[in-house]
Amino acid sequence: MLFNSIEFAVFLPLVFLIYWAIGYAHINDNLKLLLQNAFVLIASYVFYGWWDWRFLLLIAFTSFCSWGSGLLIAKAHTSKAAKAWTTANIVLNLGILAIFKYYDFFTSEFCQLFGISLEGLLIKIILPVGISFYTFQALSYSIDVYRKKIEPTKDITAFFAYIAFFPQLVAGPIERATNLLPQFLNNRKFSYDQAVDGMRQILWGLFKKIVVADNCATYVDQVWATYDTQTGSTLLLAAILFTFQIYGDFSGYSDIAIGTAKLFGIKLMRNFNNPYFSRDIAEFWRRWHISLTTWFRDYVYIPLGGSRPEVPVSIKNQERYKKWIIVRNTFVIFLVSGIWHGANWTFLAWGAFHALLFLPLILLGANRKYTNQVAEGRILPTWREAVQMLLTFALVVLGWIIFRAETITQAWEYMCGICQSNILSIPNHSGINALFINLALLIVVEWFLRDKQHSLDIANLPAYLRYAIYFGMCFIIIAFGGNTVNFIYFQF
Amino acid sequence: MKKFLIKASIFALVLWGFAWGVDYMISKGFQRMEDYRSMSWYEMQQGQINADIVIMGNSRGFSHFEPWTIDSICGTKSFCLGLGGYSITVEDMKYKYYRLYNTKPKYIIQQIDYYTLRNDSAPHQHESEQYLPIFYDRRIHDDLLRVGYSRLDLYVPLYRYWGYQMVIKNGLLEFLGIKHYVRDPSRMGHHYERGDWDGTELSKLDTIHATFDPAGKAYFEQYMKRCADEGVKVILVNSPTYIGANLKTTGLDAVNTYFDSIANAYNTVYWNYNENYDLCLDTANFCESVHMNPEATHQFSIDVATRIKEEMLH
């Protein structure tokens, strides 16, 4: 079920009403909690099963194994046994992910390399929507139990609801057990302010998805389909619009997910924090897909030694060795992050590209230079900040070309296409004038509300102004909505 | 909770009213536009057409037959009901709509080809904005549902305009009197296809297979029967296609045999202008393989009108 569909517009109010009807029922708290969690689980499975019910078995299996491993880890008498159960769960989950997502790709690449016939080797299974998201969520639980950051739960209903919670099931944010699971283990109270804020965030998410991303998608798809005949300026414009498309698409989805969760009294983590206002690549990665970036930081980067690796005393040049380990770890997480997005060399190249951009900052120790909001306390950025943001944005655009291409050759040809002499010509902009206005609206609103949790966090405005904005947004969504396009991140 | 539900309900109601108002404004504005896709619907709604001959068909129907040429030769009053699309299902919907407001014609010139017999699940998707003017008319709702529209399109305000940014913009501007929109207006329902063509693109195409769907055939036969029952004579005409395209198409013999059999069954004629007809032979007569340019259209209209006068009107 898509967030931007009529089915969801019917599904959400129904689920909301039943959920809170249970919440307000005159029954004891434990039963209420159990019923609410069971209802969330059923609703989430309906939400997912709307796409393909067969893969519900996979989610249930992943949930059961991770729940069971949590109990076994806690019961283990030795740390070795606990580690073994954790490893078993990791291997199992990553194994499932590998089969569904990577097996065909790597098998065909391997066979092609060695000239082996592919006949009968490929399994050709469609990729279950959201598998990369809920698998990571399941992994975080068993690892956190092993690290004793969280107590294992015996409540199987709460755990299954934690894995399958429909707002974030198919495209995140990838939640941590430490944040989300306790919310399913305790009674939720309805909060008017939280629910209204959730509605606002949903509205802004719909704007980003339907108005910005879907309209960008129409233009971008047309240009990419005929990129070899387009002028440099048109290719550049399409690359910039794809940058907004992927942002509108993914951050829009996250806003709708977070807003929807708020309606159920659940707080999800923030997933985007104005990434295109970043002053360097390190800052960009602290603001883009935060739930995945921090996941890799906590479960891959830090276990590898992170930025403070232990250096054996036998090593002569301690500082140099340390730098090398940090560089290695950085490359590892960017490459893993790249391949997480899909089974294609382009994703790996995209990860490597960002690792290379990160490298100078790591070597100079400048990767945590910008941890605050840009132009904090000021309306406009300084010239220096503006140039830094533009440069970072340009590099990100370059990265998205690699990401959007089907092959590395295509990405290269596209970049060469941009560098033609006609880069200075006026790009083809027929039919997208309204999109420019809406993009300007997106940028201006996000800039002025950059210190807020989301860009429609306008609770402090007078009521008449708020309602004018709500109706205005609704009108813009209806009037300028593009043709419905699937969320990009569903494929990951 | 109560406060939230009350406020949310009021908001939803106001939003519904707001959407209804905007929908009304766009629809009213849309009616004033001079756009070839929508004009003929409004002309039909006036109930002033009452033609002797109506021309039916897909885009070849609305571009290949000049009503004024037919009228000048045959001394009749004719009107074109062709519309961009493929199959008889959507064409017949337009005819039914015409009949809601106008008297029955004596003749129908039915442009046919193998596309006529297709039975797409959603034939309305081709140039779908052309149907927007009739959404308010409940008498056509069953037909709109049959050709692929949903109840949401019909009953949820503004939903029908989703994705049609230009229609929304121009409709509103037109309603507010800010701008009058004129785009290639139609004349008696007719609209020319224009452009130069040298056939290069055709040479890149592989073989095309003319298929026809049993459900499409069944619908076509129902339509023929209904016309016969009403006493309306249907003249089946397959207007010119460039010969190169026909040579690349397999299965045309079966299609022609089928239309011949239908003509016999309903005591009418099937005129196939794709065999031994000069206009088919030269790319210069076409703007692409299946659409003739205005000059060739005029010549073809004279030929068809003369034949109608000689063979049908006596």
Interface residues (C-beta under 8 A of the other chain):
Chain A: I6 W20 Y24 F190 Y192 A195 V196 M199 A434 Y470 F471 C474 F475 I478 A479 F480 G481 G482 N483 T484
Chain B: M1 K3 F4 K7 A8 F11 V14 L15 F18 A19 V22 L152 L158 Y161 W162 G163 Q165 I168 K169
